Amino acid sequence: MMVSVPTSYNPYTDTRRVELSFSFGVVAPEAAELAVPASSAQSAVSRIGQTVDGVEQMSGDYTSLEKNMWVLDGSRELYPGEQTGWNSAVLSGDDGVYSSAPYLEFTFPENQDSYGFTLIFDDTQPENHPAEIVTTAWNANGAQLDTTTTRPTDYIHVISLPTQDYRRVRFTFTKSAIPHRRVRVCGVRFGVRYDYNADTIEGVEIRQSISPFAESLPSAEVEATVDNSEQLYNMVNPSGLYAYLQDGQFMDWTITVNGDAVYMGRAYFTTAESEDGGLTASITFNDWLYVLDNVEYTGAGSGTWTLKAAVTALLAKVSEKFTAVYDSGLDGVVIGNTVPENTSIREALRLCAQAAMCTCYIDRSNALHFTRPALSAPADEWTLDVQHSAAQIKVGQLYNSIKLTAGQSADGEDVVYYSKNIASDDIERIYEVSNPCVTPALGQQVANWLLAWVQRRVSYELTTRGNPALDLLDTAKIDDVYGVNGNAIITQLDYSYDGGLSCDAEAIR
């Protein structure tokens, strides 16, 4: 469904300002999950495990028995909230120096690679941060790998210390910016985050599509061309990022139209390319469906289960924790517990969705969404004024019969369901589908549902100015060159950004 936008939002003003930005975290993907924290003495309100829980904001500003921290003017809470992070027990002296330097460290059961580290201190008191930190990393044998001393100037502090194959990292805090203060660490990133905007983005191509009847599960792809004048993405650069780029590192991206920011979602690092000495680099990201191609399902069973039970079992094989979202009633649809052994999780999800007469995709909240596409009230109107090229009507191949093979019977014979809509003077044109997860109870319904979709032959192809608030499967009202206004379900949104924005779209009528 189209994302919520302010009432003032208008993506099609005669003159508009469009900006695309994204944040790319070159962070060890599993480090936070595997990290075992330890520290010197900590205060009574300290919760050291929160430094790696992904929450990077304190619950609130609260009073404390530190100098100038006990105020009764209502500006501070009396008690700390739930999110306190790690707080040292020791306070700094008159000169800000700690008599016994507090430390926070993390150990790991396996080697980690990080292109530096990022510490997030108390965002409610951004001026209250350490003034000096010594960062040291060791390998599995206890040998020191790297060390550096840095001096923070803000509550978010990036430590440039590219380190490979470390098992332990310690942050020792030797001085505070304000005397008589504890160290407060809200979060730790085992890596660094790069922010790209109009100044550093040369261009972006975004490709998004969907099959309404789960013929395939396309993975959304973002290909960004960015400034590489510092040679960060060159393979031969010994101080570059290349050795630290890993699957699972993600980017969050936003398109802003006339000051209204539209969050577009999360995608995961796939590849990076740059010619030696090249001033730009191409970085490709995909949604998590791409990654699921590399994870196999090995829990083949028999009988039936609900769509929700099937999806839960499939996602249990994946390290990334997904939320699954179902349109009303879909979670309880009964399908066959017959996913073929050694099928990729991506293909298994497709089979289950199709057997339940729906499709699925990764939405902007990074949830796996199951839905039955249908025409609805138009979310947008693509008039000729917002079209770069007039909508072209495409008529697909004619099919008038479905042959659905739904596994095999007990005697080894194929179980087949047919659905036909053949004119008396026409020949049979068969569209064949194989899906072992279709149950006998729903076999004929699934065949009928598939036929209804393959007979929707008319679609639109056009280029619009681009409305980033639209989602796949939204309904658009489309003007063609003949002045016909047709409602159609959006199946493709391919954006191009080079300072301006356009979108190649397809929609099924």
BAFILUM-335663 format. One line per 8 residues: for each residue x, y negated, z negated of C-alpha. Coordinates in steps of 0.02 Angstrom, whole numbers, m for minus. Example, Ala and Ser with C-alpha at 12.3 -4.5 7.8 and 13.67 -1.06 7.14 Angstrom:
2
615,225,m390 ~ 684,53,m357
END
This chain:
509
0,0,0 ~ 57,m177,36 ~ 157,m243,m110 ~ 87,m378,m223 ~ 138,m553,m167 ~ 93,m728,m227 ~ m63,m806,m153 ~ 51,m936,m73
146,m801,22 ~ 141,m827,210 ~ 269,m732,316 ~ 215,m813,478 ~ 237,m1000,452 ~ 289,m1094,609 ~ 456,m1132,528 ~ 516,m1008,400
674,m971,302 ~ 717,m787,286 ~ 857,m718,177 ~ 909,m539,149 ~ 1015,m489,1 ~ 1068,m328,m80 ~ 1168,m268,m228 ~ 1282,m118,m201
1349,m27,m352 ~ 1517,60,m320 ~ 1489,160,m478 ~ 1533,339,m523 ~ 1359,415,m498 ~ 1360,542,m642 ~ 1477,454,m763 ~ 1343,374,m872
1249,538,m887 ~ 1405,637,m933 ~ 1487,507,m1046 ~ 1510,548,m1230 ~ 1527,383,m1325 ~ 1631,354,m1481 ~ 1692,199,m1571 ~ 1772,122,m1721
1655,81,m1865 ~ 1488,11,m1807 ~ 1355,m94,m1892 ~ 1195,m24,m1966 ~ 1089,m83,m1818 ~ 1206,m13,m1687 ~ 1143,119,m1563 ~ 1296,174,m1467
1201,290,m1349 ~ 1112,140,m1275 ~ 1273,82,m1192 ~ 1246,214,m1056 ~ 1056,223,m1046 ~ 1045,103,m898 ~ 957,m35,m996 ~ 1061,m192,m983
959,m314,m1086 ~ 944,m331,m1275 ~ 770,m326,m1350 ~ 788,m500,m1422 ~ 891,m626,m1516 ~ 892,m583,m1701 ~ 966,m651,m1862 ~ 1128,m583,m1932
1248,m618,m2075 ~ 1375,m690,m1955 ~ 1425,m872,m1957 ~ 1284,m981,m1891 ~ 1178,m827,m1851 ~ 1056,m840,m1998 ~ 936,m975,m1943 ~ 757,m999,m2002
691,m1115,m1868 ~ 595,m977,m1779 ~ 719,m963,m1636 ~ 776,m790,m1690 ~ 686,m632,m1739 ~ 711,m572,m1917 ~ 740,m392,m1865 ~ 825,m321,m1711
716,m239,m1579 ~ 734,m66,m1505 ~ 877,m108,m1387 ~ 1030,m162,m1486 ~ 1173,m73,m1397 ~ 1337,m51,m1489 ~ 1385,m174,m1626 ~ 1553,m171,m1711
1560,m168,m1901 ~ 1710,m287,m1911 ~ 1697,m475,m1883 ~ 1830,m584,m1805 ~ 1926,m711,m1910 ~ 1939,m900,m1908 ~ 2043,m893,m1749 ~ 1930,m764,m1666
2060,m626,m1687 ~ 2005,m459,m1759 ~ 2115,m401,m1902 ~ 2078,m221,m1851 ~ 2030,m221,m1669 ~ 1865,m129,m1640 ~ 1851,m12,m1492 ~ 1721,79,m1387
1772,232,m1288 ~ 1697,367,m1177 ~ 1754,543,m1139 ~ 1696,654,m996 ~ 1690,843,m967 ~ 1753,820,m788 ~ 1861,697,m692 ~ 1789,528,m643
1840,397,m513 ~ 1796,214,m540 ~ 1838,58,m444 ~ 1849,m36,m607 ~ 1724,m54,m750 ~ 1587,m175,m799 ~ 1539,m222,m977 ~ 1374,m308,m1015
1370,m398,m1181 ~ 1223,m482,m1272 ~ 1120,m573,m1140 ~ 1021,m664,m1277 ~ 1184,m749,m1330 ~ 1282,m763,m1168 ~ 1415,m873,m1248 ~ 1449,m741,m1382
1566,m622,m1290 ~ 1741,m556,m1322 ~ 1885,m667,m1272 ~ 2010,m527,m1241 ~ 1992,m342,m1199 ~ 2121,m205,m1173 ~ 2058,m66,m1060 ~ 2151,99,m1054
2114,261,m961 ~ 2186,437,m987 ~ 2181,599,m888 ~ 2128,773,m946 ~ 2301,805,m1020 ~ 2299,647,m1124 ~ 2424,556,m1014 ~ 2392,371,m992
2341,327,m814 ~ 2309,140,m816 ~ 2292,m6,m935 ~ 2251,m190,m915 ~ 2210,m341,m1023 ~ 2068,m454,m966 ~ 1984,m611,m1034 ~ 1794,m622,m1011
1712,m788,m972 ~ 1531,m730,m971 ~ 1419,m596,m1045 ~ 1444,m488,m889 ~ 1626,m444,m867 ~ 1705,m348,m722 ~ 1869,m260,m760 ~ 1972,m232,m603
2057,m67,m641 ~ 2038,61,m499 ~ 2064,228,m584 ~ 2052,406,m518 ~ 2036,571,m611 ~ 2012,496,m785 ~ 1934,591,m930 ~ 1936,455,m1062
1923,266,m1058 ~ 1937,148,m1207 ~ 1891,m35,m1222 ~ 1983,m120,m1366 ~ 1920,m292,m1416 ~ 2059,m400,m1488 ~ 1977,m572,m1495 ~ 1805,m653,m1490
1756,m814,m1401 ~ 1667,m875,m1559 ~ 1749,m846,m1730 ~ 1667,m733,m1859 ~ 1570,m627,m1736 ~ 1544,m443,m1703 ~ 1567,m364,m1533 ~ 1399,m326,m1452
1399,m213,m1299 ~ 1231,m187,m1217 ~ 1286,m79,m1070 ~ 1434,m6,m978 ~ 1448,27,m791 ~ 1583,146,m735 ~ 1616,45,m580 ~ 1577,m126,m508
1431,m204,m418 ~ 1445,m308,m260 ~ 1312,m435,m215 ~ 1287,m475,m31 ~ 1189,m623,37 ~ 1181,m737,188 ~ 1363,m787,163 ~ 1428,m608,172
1298,m516,279 ~ 1324,m515,467 ~ 1168,m414,505 ~ 1056,m274,441 ~ 953,m141,530 ~ 817,m55,430 ~ 731,99,502 ~ 573,167,420
448,291,491 ~ 324,423,435 ~ 227,570,506 ~ 46,558,445 ~ 24,747,451 ~ 197,791,384 ~ 266,854,549 ~ 430,786,481
491,688,329 ~ 599,549,402 ~ 725,467,286 ~ 725,277,280 ~ 894,206,332 ~ 979,39,302 ~ 1133,m5,404 ~ 1218,m164,345
1361,m254,431 ~ 1455,m355,300 ~ 1607,m466,282 ~ 1766,m362,267 ~ 1895,m499,271 ~ 1970,m429,110 ~ 1985,m257,194 ~ 1889,m172,53
1813,m42,168 ~ 1969,6,264 ~ 2023,185,237 ~ 2209,143,243 ~ 2200,3,114 ~ 2273,77,m47 ~ 2182,m52,m155 ~ 2018,m41,m60
1850,36,m104 ~ 1858,182,16 ~ 1923,312,m106 ~ 1787,266,m230 ~ 1637,275,m114 ~ 1528,423,m165 ~ 1358,495,m126 ~ 1234,437,m256
1294,258,m264 ~ 1145,148,m229 ~ 1092,m22,m166 ~ 937,m123,m207 ~ 882,m243,m72 ~ 767,m392,m58 ~ 698,m498,84 ~ 650,m676,38
528,m772,149 ~ 508,m957,115 ~ 566,m932,m64 ~ 453,m782,m101 ~ 561,m630,m140 ~ 497,m459,m86 ~ 587,m310,m163 ~ 612,m180,m26
671,m31,m128 ~ 824,74,m165 ~ 936,169,m45 ~ 1091,276,m72 ~ 1263,265,6 ~ 1292,378,155 ~ 1439,314,258 ~ 1554,164,278
1652,121,435 ~ 1775,m14,482 ~ 1912,m27,610 ~ 2085,m52,540 ~ 2102,m239,516 ~ 1921,m268,562 ~ 1836,m419,486 ~ 1670,m330,464
1619,m160,398 ~ 1463,m57,427 ~ 1386,26,274 ~ 1242,148,291 ~ 1117,193,156 ~ 971,315,157 ~ 828,350,39 ~ 840,507,m68
753,618,60 ~ 917,619,156 ~ 1010,688,6 ~ 878,822,m20 ~ 933,903,143 ~ 1088,963,51 ~ 997,1045,m96 ~ 921,1218,m71
770,1293,m154 ~ 808,1466,m222 ~ 650,1505,m321 ~ 547,1598,m191 ~ 389,1670,m267 ~ 217,1735,m221 ~ 35,1696,m255 ~ m24,1516,m271
12,1358,m367 ~ m48,1180,m361 ~ 40,1045,m261 ~ 96,963,m424 ~ 168,1127,m490 ~ 260,1155,m326 ~ 333,979,m322 ~ 384,990,m505
477,1153,m471 ~ 562,1083,m317 ~ 619,922,m400 ~ 687,1021,m547 ~ 826,1076,m428 ~ 879,895,m400 ~ 994,796,m515 ~ 904,632,m479
750,618,m588 ~ 601,575,m477 ~ 429,521,m523 ~ 297,602,m412 ~ 140,501,m375 ~ m17,582,m304 ~ m171,505,m226 ~ m331,554,m316
m357,742,m319 ~ m201,791,m222 ~ m104,854,m372 ~ m229,995,m398 ~ m238,1058,m217 ~ m194,1244,m216 ~ m56,1298,m95 ~ 46,1456,m72
194,1490,m186 ~ 286,1548,m32 ~ 425,1423,4 ~ 555,1523,103 ~ 715,1563,8 ~ 862,1445,43 ~ 750,1310,117 ~ 811,1131,89
712,1035,m41 ~ 667,907,92 ~ 592,1040,206 ~ 507,1126,59 ~ 422,963,11 ~ 364,942,190 ~ 289,1116,195 ~ 199,1090,29
131,920,80 ~ 66,984,246 ~ m12,1137,162 ~ m105,1016,48 ~ m161,913,200 ~ m59,759,155 ~ 110,680,187 ~ 242,607,72
374,472,68 ~ 489,378,m52 ~ 403,218,m104 ~ 482,54,m161 ~ 484,108,m343 ~ 589,259,m290 ~ 442,375,m326 ~ 395,521,m214
220,475,m155 ~ 93,602,m88 ~ m53,530,10 ~ m183,568,144 ~ m170,430,273 ~ m330,345,327 ~ m386,181,404 ~ m424,50,273
m454,m137,264 ~ m316,m221,366 ~ m167,m274,260 ~ m106,m387,401 ~ m162,m453,569 ~ m38,m448,712 ~ m105,m582,826 ~ m16,m629,986
56,m777,889 ~ 158,m663,775 ~ 211,m542,912 ~ 380,m565,997 ~ 326,m443,1131 ~ 144,m404,1165 ~ 76,m242,1096 ~ 90,m99,1219
m33,43,1213 ~ 45,215,1221 ~ m56,372,1257 ~ 25,531,1194 ~ 16,707,1261 ~ m155,789,1260 ~ m180,936,1141 ~ m349,1016,1118
m303,1168,1015 ~ m205,1206,857 ~ m121,1372,823 ~ m72,1376,640 ~ 36,1522,583 ~ 23,1537,394 ~ 145,1673,345 ~ 117,1859,359
m13,1980,293 ~ 26,2131,184 ~ 46,2240,339 ~ 172,2120,417 ~ 54,2039,542 ~ 54,1849,568 ~ m91,1760,484 ~ m154,1637,616
m288,1502,612 ~ m356,1415,766 ~ m444,1250,785 ~ m508,1198,957 ~ m593,1050,1039 ~ m589,1096,1222 ~ m702,1019,1353 ~ m791,1145,1463
m695,1089,1617 ~ m524,1079,1533 ~ m383,1202,1505 ~ m318,1245,1333 ~ m167,1144,1276 ~ m98,1218,1114 ~ m1,1129,977 ~ 86,1260,870
124,1241,685 ~ 205,1364,566 ~ 183,1341,379 ~ 196,1488,257 ~ 130,1380,112 ~ m46,1370,184 ~ m166,1479,83 ~ m307,1583,161
m432,1480,62 ~ m378,1321,154 ~ m310,1393,316 ~ m453,1340,428 ~ m467,1169,344 ~ m281,1138,372 ~ m296,1188,556 ~ m444,1070,579
m350,929,491 ~ m197,954,603 ~ m304,952,760 ~ m386,789,709 ~ m214,708,695 ~ m136,775,855 ~ m290,716,951 ~ m259,537,893
m161,503,1051 ~ m172,314,1062 ~ m40,210,975 ~ 30,34,982 ~ 211,m17,1007 ~ 260,m198,977 ~ 387,m318,904 ~ 326,m438,769
405,m579,671 ~ 409,m459,523 ~ 313,m454,360 ~ 420,m367,227 ~ 271,m348,109 ~ 194,m217,225 ~ 213,m32,190 ~ 205,119,304
27,187,316 ~ m48,14,287 ~ m181,m32,414 ~ m145,m175,534 ~ m267,m265,649 ~ m178,m282,816 ~ m213,m396,964 ~ m162,m332,1134
m143,m426,1298 ~ m325,m392,1339 ~ m387,m476,1181 ~ m438,m313,1099 ~ m426,m308,910 ~ m389,m131,856 ~ m359,m66,681 ~ m215,57,670
m112,148,538 ~ 69,88,531 ~ 192,231,560 ~ 353,136,596 ~ 431,m26,531 ~ 607,m57,598 ~ 674,m225,538 ~ 820,m321,613
902,m462,515 ~ 1037,m579,579 ~ 987,m737,488 ~ 814,m719,564 ~ 695,m572,548 ~ 601,m466,675 ~ 516,m297,664 ~ 486,m158,792
325,m75,740 ~ 217,72,790 ~ 41,111,733 ~ m85,249,770 ~ m259,196,820
END
